[in-house]
Amino acid sequence: MNSEDGNNTNKSENLSQFLTELKEEGKFQGVLLSYRDGEDICSVFNESIKTINIQELSSMCASVLEGANNLRKLIGEEKLTKIVTELNSYTLIIVQCDKNVFLTIIADFDSRVNLILDSIEKYQKKIIFLY
């Protein structure tokens, strides 16, 4: 194994550990980090929702993010803060971390969404640093 492989493994482990901590701190059902084209980078899900097709979810969220960014430009907004989708059992929150990477949070009634969203910039910076 060359040093670059070791660095990438370490980087992936650190990112996975951070996302696990974020999931636990927010009491989320899942956390997914993806490229803007929909490719999954790293994901952490509770056992109860492990049956979700991560690649399909990542692609759909990327599509929603792209549409929201186009809408933002159309109405003249400078920045996209977050996208929130409420479903029966879950709330999905999509947060753009930088121009190429976004975070999807799967929350439920017991989640501490405001605790995390109140300091989301701190989490975005940490993700970019680890990514």
C-alpha atoms as one frame of an Amber mdcrd trajectory, in Angstrom:
protein
   0.000   0.000   0.000   1.436   3.357  -0.920   1.139   6.416   1.319  -1.645
   7.914  -0.809  -3.812   4.815  -0.244  -3.116   5.076   3.470  -4.039   8.758
   3.501  -7.295   8.073   1.615  -8.204   5.260   4.017  -7.450   7.483   6.996
  -9.441  10.309   5.432 -12.437   8.020   4.801 -12.292   6.669   8.346 -12.130
  10.185   9.824 -15.025  11.336   7.666 -17.098   8.282   8.586 -16.344   8.820
  12.268 -17.342  12.488  12.040 -20.611  11.663  10.255 -21.348   9.016  12.890
 -20.801  11.616  15.627 -23.039  14.086  13.770 -25.757  11.432  13.418 -25.575
  10.584  17.101 -25.442  14.192  18.281 -28.501  15.075  16.225 -30.240  11.768
  16.921 -30.711  11.366  13.180 -31.798   8.232  11.369 -29.092   8.732   8.768
 -26.494  11.054   7.319 -25.286  10.928   3.720 -22.451  12.883   2.118 -22.518
  12.992  -1.673 -20.960  14.604  -4.692 -23.129  17.038  -6.569 -23.458  14.534
  -9.423 -25.174  12.125  -6.997 -22.263   9.813  -6.249 -22.162   8.674  -2.615
 -19.026   9.636  -0.652 -19.891   8.350   2.808 -23.081   7.378   4.614 -24.130
   6.341   8.099 -27.637   4.941   8.708 -29.478   3.391  11.638 -30.369  -0.271
  11.278 -34.061   0.561  10.887 -33.477   2.311   7.542 -30.492   0.380   6.196
 -32.692  -0.972   3.402 -32.637   2.416   1.676 -30.884   2.362  -1.690 -28.115
   4.850  -0.897 -27.129   5.458  -4.520 -30.726   6.151  -5.527 -31.261   8.493
  -2.550 -28.015  10.307  -3.280 -28.954  10.774  -6.949 -32.442  12.049  -6.110
 -31.120  14.515  -3.538 -28.531  15.737  -6.054 -31.340  16.366  -8.527 -33.343
  18.281  -5.912 -30.244  20.324  -5.026 -29.637  21.175  -8.680 -33.253  22.272
  -9.132 -33.117  24.392  -5.974 -29.902  26.044  -7.127 -31.489  26.873 -10.483
 -34.519  28.291  -8.695 -32.233  30.318  -6.405 -30.512  31.856  -9.421 -33.844
  32.536 -11.141 -35.229  34.514  -8.221 -31.932  36.287  -7.555 -30.905  34.721
  -4.243 -27.198  34.791  -3.529 -26.947  31.595  -1.525 -28.839  28.360  -0.932
 -29.070  27.663   2.806 -30.886  24.337   3.018 -33.645  22.300   1.438 -36.182
  20.676   3.737 -38.568  17.946   2.635 -41.127  16.625   5.090 -42.434  13.115
   4.557 -44.749  11.025   6.759 -42.071   9.469   8.925 -38.970  11.481   8.114
 -37.690  14.926   7.314 -34.867  15.165   4.777 -32.566  18.156   5.001 -30.109
  18.845   2.191 -27.245  21.231   2.918 -24.666  22.211   0.328 -21.162  22.060
   1.842 -19.301  23.478  -1.154 -19.914  23.640  -4.887 -19.220  19.903  -5.313
 -20.410  18.256  -2.097 -23.672  18.169  -0.143 -24.959  16.607   3.060 -28.336
  14.896   3.427 -29.718  14.441   6.927 -32.608  12.052   7.617 -34.406  13.163
  10.753 -37.474  11.984  12.603 -39.623  13.288  15.429 -36.953  12.575  18.072
 -34.105  14.255  16.183 -32.436  17.412  17.414 -32.545  19.230  14.099 -32.318
  22.779  15.479 -29.278  21.911  17.584 -27.372  20.933  14.450 -28.813  23.510
  12.040 -28.060  26.363  14.445 -24.369  25.605  13.992 -24.424  24.021  10.519
 -21.566  26.199   9.253 -19.257  24.567  11.818 -20.244  21.127  10.520 -19.847
  22.198   6.881 -16.309  23.460   7.563 -15.372  20.243   9.340 -16.739  18.140
   6.471 -14.779  20.149   3.912 -11.647  19.841   6.047 -12.035  16.054   6.341
 -13.156  15.608   2.758
